Amino acid sequence: MMGVGGMVNVYYNQVTTSHQKGSPVEYIAARALIAFCVVLILTPTASAQQTPRDLDFDYFKNEVQPIFLAKRNNNVRCIQCHTRSSGFLLQPLDDGALFWTDTQTRLNYASARAFVVPGTGPLRSRLLTHPLAKDAGGDPFHGGGKHFASKDDPEWRIIADWVSGATSRRKPSELVVRIIQTNAAGDDSYVIDPATNEVVGVIDDVEIPHGIASAPDGTQLYLSNESLHSLDVIDSRTLRVKRRIPLSGRPNNVSVSKDGRKVYVGIMEMPGSVDVIDTRALTNVKTVPVDGAIHNVYVTPDGKYAVAGSIQTSTINVIDTTTDELVWKLKMSAGIRPMTFDSHPDGSTRNIYVQLSEFHGFAVVDFNKRQEIARVEHPPVPGEQAHTDGLQGAPAHGIGVSPDGKTLWSTSKVYSHAYVYSLPALREIGRVFVGQHPEWVTFTPDGRFVYIGAAGDNETHAIDVATMQKVATISVGQVPKRVGTALMAVE
């Protein structure tokens, strides 16, 4: 006897045939039958409500369904075959869409449910056995190949949890620190364990990744995708794209609010804006107009402001994170490049340290006075040849304040060094060679180590902050620029 999910597939094919043959009556009738089947499968009877047969729709939408879009090495995406399958049928994405609509999701849910046996062992469900390797308990053959080598695969476990009745993801057992190095000329980002300085994972399928940030609870990473003009949400369990959120234009840097509920994305297009992403709904909820295309955006250490800088208009824009409105701006003498901040004893923002176009050093802006109060130029490095090729208007393009607030690190693409200054005195206390075209700077949360991407060498350098000595050089991808520190959940 055919189940409801099978009926959905039959009627879907009938809809397609009717539409292609140009029969409006049959087309409308078949669409109505699909809707009726979906209502049947999503409206449980009173007795069913007391059994484990109800599978959570939201968990399917937000956790299971993204797996069908994921790109795995040497495998096509599930959606490539299953939009024309006679069995498990996925809806094709609308033209230009990055995710399914709710209506499409309900049809996908109905189709997937036809291939599971809720509340039983996972190996009773065809949705789990068909893509699983045979020696791990899977079916002998799957026309789409074997996507999961074992039952320990995190994506396989996500589907198994849904079949078992999960309504939310597993709570993490711990959080681990990772360094994420994006590669500006690639479609991958490298995940580095700072305890070993080994690459422990690669995030694929984000072409021209730019900014990187992580959710405070470690469940998700956020990468801005310059190619698709999207914010790509990465599942920390799988390191694969969980959702692509359309943006108002080409993105650059990103930053997360202190409570993790919003991501601010700088849009590198005139006249200028910052997109605000709701991390629970995974939607773009607001575009904040600002002065100039945004190169970088940062949430201040106290979480009260998002500070966005424009190269084109040489303007620092300050957004109140409570209202998500522009509250003040400051015109500088040149384009705004990377920025960093330090704090007063009460935690409020003290200074903005900002690198500027065509300036080999950084300026200091008093946050409360809203004015520049100092400028520091990096001196030449004796014996080091100055490099002027490929600077892209940014001789200094990486800056950070150590977590204890005692030192500031600023990179020089001209002299291949990081300059180290004491705070608040701004006295130079050291220099470290960090390869050709060093870019961004990020610290481990304990402040012991700093990581800097060397775009000209395809390497990331790990440096001991206290001794100012390099402790590791890590091979990464093509033109590593932006680098960030992330918390990631371990289940």
Secondary structure, DSSP 8 states (H G I E B T S, - for coil): ---HHHHHHHHHHHHHHHHHHT-HHHHHHHHHHHHHHHHHHHS--TTGGGSTT---HHHIIIIIGGGGG---TTS--HHHHHTS-SSS------TT-SS--HHHHHHHHHHHHTT--TTS-GGG-HHHHTTB-GGGT--S--TT---BSSTT-HHHHHHHHHHTT-SS----SEEEEEEEEEETTSSEEEEEETTTTEEEEEEES-SSEEEEEE-TTSSEEEEEETTTTEEEEEETTT-SEEEEEE-SS-EEEEEE-TTSSEEEEEE-STT-EEEEEETTTTEEEEEEE-SS-EEEEEE-TTSSEEEEEETTTTEEEEEETTTTEEEEEEE-SS-EEEEEEEE-TTS-EEEEEEEETT-SEEEEEETTTTEEEEEEE----TT-----TT-TT-SS--EEE-TTSSEEEEEETTTTEEEEEETTT--EEEEEE--SSEEEEEE-TTSSEEEEEETTTTEEEEEETTTTEEEEEEE-SSSEEEEEEEEEEE-
